[in-house]
Amino acid sequence: MQMAWNPCEGGLRPLHMKSNTHALTETIDAAAMLAQVEDWCATNTGTANLDGLARQASALADAFSALPGEVELVNPAPVTAISSDGSEYEKPHGQHFVLRVRPRANRRILLTGHMDTVFPADHAFQSLNWLEDDVLNGPGVADMKGGIAVILHALKALEASGTIEGIGYDVLINSDEETGSLASSALIAELAQGKLAALTYEPSALPDGTLAHARGGSGNYSVTITGQSAHAGRNPQDGRNAIVAASDLALRLKHQQSDDIAINPAKIEGGSANNVVPDHAVLRFNIRPKQPEAAMSFEQALEQIITDIEADHQVRAHLHGGITRPPKPVDARAQKLFDLVKSCGGELGQEIGWQSTGGVCDGNNIAACDVPVVDTMGVRGGSIHSPQEFLIVPSLKERAALSALVISRIAAGELH
């Protein structure tokens, strides 16, 4: 058997493996991928734009019908939020797209992405613009309609090759990732159960293709404080100032910050006229724990801090929210998946590295289900969440080829 040197593996690989790799990836149609991204990005899919999300879900159902399996649009789970007046209300979300292929297979994987963007229907950033010959600017081109195209075309290439008939997979494209996946977290957990591995298609951490490695976690909270109103001049002593209590709470929370957890008091709402002691306030804040232990420690401290605020200011406080993205350390099983992605990248001439990040995504939720995950398998690009968002167009086919090869290696038993 003839052998070829593969520096990524540090040794020899049979030449027929190289030819098989070429056969697997040569069918990936870069022009078709770009056309789909352009078409999908023409529909605004801000998380609150239910009509746009419905159109996008329908388009995804049509596109993914090229694959075997059953497509389902799953209703969002109920989610509540706190209004500026402190009342709790239900927050609507779009349906989630799910494709199940070979659900009875003994070995199955999960691929996830999201159809929503951070740009609402009334945002000025709605159109596509070519910055250079191979660089496309537009809402969602990288985060992550380009990533959805990578999922689809990698799987189409694999199904056409006949190399993954022994493995099954689920594809989840949710509608609310950009706001924390509260309406899809239970669905993510359900689909992650029993999976050998997972791939998530957030854009690469850097434009050169660098992957996100370990991630911190994230939690969002609202504390509604109810005090007692009074005249600011005649009898201020009879009032219980909710704004002051919220401000004191913000300071006490900030004092909990350490190298292991960042705490960001973000907004205080409430009050009325200047001559009225405010009897109402809402404090909103975010935390970013680096490790699960830091998250647990904070939640224990928070309970006591709120109790102390109630006692010291003679107010009532109601807590809403919690940790929506658990921290995502990389254990030995997850590292094997990263190493496999790096090996496959080397075979394709793609240099793959990784770095830890403070950002969060659905990969955090998947890892919390004890499933190895690489969560930046999407396109190369940058400036996401801004009107400067861009996609490096050749990365559409590059990353589809990378995913196809990684999944084919998993199907061949190279991940245990």
Protein Blocks (a to p, Z undefined) as FASTA:
>chain_A
ZZdddfknopacdfklmmmmmmmmmmpcfklmmmmmmmmmmpccbfklmmlmmmmmmmmm
mmmmmpgcjdddddddddddddfkopacdddddddddddehklbfbdcdddddfbdfbdf
kbmblbdcdfbfklccdehklmomkmmmmmmmmmmmmmmnopmmmbccdddddfklmnoo
mmmmmmmmmmmgopabdcdfbdcfbfnopacfddddddddddddddddddfklmmmlpcc
fklmmmmmmmmmmmmpcfkbccddfbdcedjdfkbccfbdcdddddddfbfklmmmmmmm
mmmmmmmmmmmnopadddedddfbdcddddfklmmmmmmmmmmmmmnopacdddddfbdc
fklmmmmnopacdfblbccdehehiakbccdfklmmmmmmmmmmmmmmmmnopaZZ
